Amino acid sequence: MERPDGIWVEIVAVTDRALLVTDGNRECWLPKSKVDSDRPAIDDLKKGDEVELFVPQWLAEKEGLV
């Protein structure tokens, strides 16, 4: 399976199951189970982190990130 393209975002808030992120234009919630990160690990992300998240194309489109 091909890895999705990365999207640079800032972490706005974190819960046990989701990340509230902004790309500078809009905010959206992304389920941790659907995204990946090289560093730091998804469970180590915290508010204010700027990170490249790997998001499936369908989810990125649905949330207006692409």
Buried (B, 14 or more C-beta within 10 A) or exposed (E): EEEBEBBEBBBBEBEEEBBBBEBEEEBBEBEBEBBBBEEEEBEEBEEEBEBBBBBBEEBBEEBEBE
